[in-house]
Amino acid sequence: MKKIAIGLILTVALISCSKKGAEQKGPFLAKVGNTTITQADYDREFQALPEYAQQLFADEQGKGKFLNEIINKEMLHQEALKKGLDKTPDFQKKLEEFKKLTLVTELFQKEIMARAKISDQEVKAYYDQHKEEFTPTMQIKASHILVKTEDEAKKALARLKKGEKFGDIAKAISIDPGSAKNSGDLGYFSKGQMVPEFEKAAADLNVGDISAPVKTQFGYHIIKVTDKKKGSPIEFEKIKDMISQRLSGEKQKEAFEQYITELKKNYKVEINKDAITKSAAGTGKKEIPQAEPEQPKKNKAEQKKNK
């Protein structure tokens, strides 16, 4: 429990500090120096905790411990002010960066997120138009040519590209006797019936496609997918949240790029390429010793010219 309490100090430290006396609303809970901690302060900081942490402090004993964490945070805050840590250049710089980040976040929420809202109708339309994407493959039918080395597999692939029939090559060179006599045909297989490397390669192929050499514990395979049996589409209710998140992400990216394009029309941006080049050259100083051996080569070239 002590470890959790220490972690909570860090958590509540990220939440805004309690306001002073008369500015507070709600019953009085504690006082640290001149700062009053009210029920409103407690509720605000408690609600900011993750759900699992709220459960840990839900009973009377837990509430007392959480209030103690708020008190500890306020004491640390006041001690930091007493030591003048809020006046240091380093703190002021961090404060400005925090303000900038907060303002950018606020702008993003109001300008970008507002443009990136996804309606239930959009989610359903996407699902209806892409049902194939949400329909799992239940069985794959494939043929293969199995050889011992990658070089042999590449030669077999070259023969296929020249127009030789897959089945003829399988019969001639495949070291899998069971499938070789059937022109390499393995029949249908479901997930988990083949070694992972073979299964993944076959799943990535469309019907009629031929793979590059695929290495497994048995050797090197050239795989040809000849059929795929699909199952039923995943129910909309089970996948609508995932679709919504995907569409929202795409819309946010599109809205962000559009917004930045609009901003560029209103702000003059100058880039000092010379300074960037010099800066890049400065960061590469460690590489200079590696370039020193080139100097004697230049001297030899000059010597040849002199000769």
N, C-alpha and C positions, 0 to 999 in steps of 0.2 A: 504493500500500500504506500510505503514511503517513496518508492520509485515513481509511482503514479502521481503522487503529490508534487514531487519535484518537476515532473513533466508538465503538470498543470500550471506551475508558476510561469513556465515559458509560454504556455498557451495564453493565459490571461494577460501576460505582458504585452501581447500583440493587440489587445483590445483597448479602446480609448479609456483614459484615466477617469476616475470618478470626479464629478463636479463638486463645487463647494456648497456648503450649508443650504441657504435659502433657495438656491437654484434647483435643488433636488425635489423630486416628488416621491411619495410613498413613505411607509413607516421607517423609522430609524433602526438600523441594525448594528452599526458600529461607528466608531470615530477614531481616526488616526491623526493626531495633531489637530489641525483646523479643518481637516477634510472629513465630511460625513459620508458614510456608506449606507445607502438606503435600500429598500426592497427592490426598487426599480433598477438600481445598479446591479444588485445580485441577479435579478431575472435576466437582464441584458447579457451579462457575462455567462450565465448558465446556459442560455439559449445558443450562445456561440460555440459551445462545446459539441464535439461529435456525439452522436446518439448513444454509442456504447459508453462514453464517459459520463453522460447524464444519468445513465442507469446505475453507475457505480456510486453516485452521490444523491440518489433519489430518497433514501430514508433520512430520518432525523439526524443520525450520527454522521451520515454523508454530507448533509447540508451544513452541519457545523464545520466539518473539515474543509468544505469548499469555501465557506465564508472566511476561514482562516487563510486560505490561499489568496483571497482577494485582499485581506489585511496585509499579508506578507508582501504582495505586489505593491501596495500603496506605501508601505514603509520603505521598500527599495527605491520607489520612485522619489519619495521625499528626500531620502539620503543622497540620491544622485543629484538632485537639485541643490542640496546643501553644499555638496562638493563642487558645484559649478560645472558639472559635466555637460550641461545643456548649453554652455557658453563656448565650448572648445570648437576650433575650426573643423575638426573631424566630424563632430556631431552635427554641426550646421550643414556640412556638405551632405551627410547622410539624410538629414531632414529635408533638404532641397530635393534630393533624389527621390525620397519617399513621396513628397508632394507632387513631383512631376509624374511618377508612376501612378499615383492615385488619380490625378487629373486625366491622364491618358486612359486609365481604366474606366473612369466615368464617361469620357467621350466615346469610348468604344461601346459601352453599354447603351448609350442614348442614340448614337448615330449608326453603328454597325449592327448591333443586335436587333434594333428596331426594324432594320431592312431585311433581316435574315429569319424572320419568323416563318415557321412552316405550319400550314394548316392541315387538319385531318384529311381533307379532300386531296391535298397534294401527296400525302403519304399513301393513301389508298390507291390513287392513280398510278403512282410509281410501282406499287406492288402488283397491280393488275397488268401493267405493261412489261414487267420483268419477272413474271412467274417462273420462267425457265431458270432464272438465277437462284430462286429459292426452292427449286425442286432437286432434291439429292439424287445422285446416281446410285442405284441399288446394286446393279451388276454391270460388269464390263466384259466384253468378249474380245480377246486379243490373240494374235499369233506372235511368235518370236523366233529369232535365230540366235542360238547360244553358241559362243566360241570362247576359247581360253584366253586370248589376248586382245588388247585394245586395237592393235595393228590389224588383226584378223577381222575385227568388227568394222573397222574403217574400210577395209577392202570390200567387205560384204555390202556396206552402204554405198560404196562407189559403184558396185555392180547394179544395185537397185536404181541408182540415179541414171544409169545408162539404159535402163529399160528392161532388165531381166526380171522375171516374175519372182515375187517373194517366196512363194511355195516351192519353186524349183531350187532356189538357193538354200532354203531351210532343209530340204531333203538331202541336198548334196553335202552341206558342211556342218549343220547344227549338231552339237554334241549331246542334245537332249533327245534320246531315242524315242521316247514316248510321243513327243509332239512332232518330231522330224518326219515320221512316216505319214503324218496328217498335214503335211505342208506347213508345219510350225504351229498349227491351231491348238490353242490351250483351252478352248471352250469358254464358258462364262465363269466368272469368279466374283465373289463379294468382298467387301472390306475385311481385311485381316487374313485372307486366305493366301496372299502372296507376301514375299518379303517386302519391307517398307519401300526400298529404293525402286523396285519394279512397280509396285502399286502406285506410288506417287507419279512416276513417269507416265504410266498408262492413264491415270486420272487427268493429267494435264493435256493429253492429246485429244483432238477431235476425231470423230469416226473417219477412217480413211487415212489418217496421218501416220507417218513413220518417225520413230524417235532417232536421236543421235545415240551412239553407244552408251549403254547404261550399265554401270558396274555393280555387281552384287557378289555375295559369297560364292556363287556358282560360276562366275566368269563375267563375260560381257554380252549384253543382250541388244539386239535390234528389235524393237517392238512395233507392231502394227495393230492399231485398234480397229476392229471390224464392226463393232456394235456396242451400244450402251442402252441399258434398260433403266428408265427413270422411275422414281417412286412418286408419291403424291406430294404436291407443294406443301411447304410448311404453312400452318394456319396463320392468317393475317394477325390475329391478336397476339400470337407468340413472337412476332417479329416486327411489329409496327414501331416499337421504341427504337430498335436498331436502325430501321429505315429513317425514322425521324432524325436521329442523331447524324446519320450520314448526310442526309439532305441539308440539314441545318449547317453542318460543317462546310459543305460545298457552297452554300448560299452566303455564309459568313466570309469565306475567302473571296468570293466574287464581289460582295458588297465592300469589303475592305479595299480591294484593288481599285474599284470604281471611285471610292471616297478619296483615296490617295491621289488618283488622277485628277480629281476635282480640286484638291488642295494645291497641287502643283501649278494650277492656273493662277492661283492667288498669292503664291509665295515664290520669291526669287531665290533659287538655290544655286550657290557657287561651289565648285569643287576645286581645290588647289591640287592639281595633279602633280606639280613639281614637288610639293611638300610630301605627298603620299609616296612618290618615287624615292625621295630621300629617306623617308621613314622606313620604307621596305628595304632599302639598301642597308640602313643602319641595323635592322634586325638580322641581316644576313652576314654580319661580321664574323661569326663563328665558322662560316664556310670559306673564308679567305685562305686559311692555311692549305685547304684542299686544292686551291687554284694555283699555289706557288710552283708546283712542278712544271707548269706550262711555260714559265719564264725561260728555262734553259732551251726549250724547243725553239722559242723565238730567236734566241741568241745563235743557235745552230743554223737557223734559216738565214740569218744575217751573215753568218760566216760563209755559207755557201755562196751567197750573193757576192761577197767580197772576193771569194776565190775566183 
